[in-house]
Amino acid sequence: MASRTIGKVDIVKMRTAPQYAETRKNQSEFSIATKAGQLFRQGMMHLTRGCTNYAYPVEVMQLMIKTLRADTTQLKAINK
C-alpha cells in the first residue's frame, strides 16, 4: 500500500503563472493582516500582559482581514 504525498508547487510558476493570481492575492492579504495584527498586539501589550488567551492572536488576525476586506479602494476587497 503506497502512502499519499502532497504535490510540490514550482515556486517560479507560483509567482508568475496566471492560474495562481488569486493565491498571490490571498497571500498578500494575509501578509498585510499579519503585520497589522502584530502592530495591534504590540500596541495593546501593556493592557494584555499577564493574560493568557490563546485565541487572542487568531481573533486579532480575523479582525485585520475583515478590516482589509472592508476597504473598497483595494481590488481584493471588492472581490469578496
NORPE-V268647 format. One line per field, one symbol per residue. psi: psi as a letter, one per 20 degrees, with the letter a starting at -180 (. if undefined). Layout:
psi=???
//
This chain:
psi=pqqqqpqqpphgghihphijghghgggggggghggghggghhhihhhipipooiighghggghgghgghioiipghhhi.
//
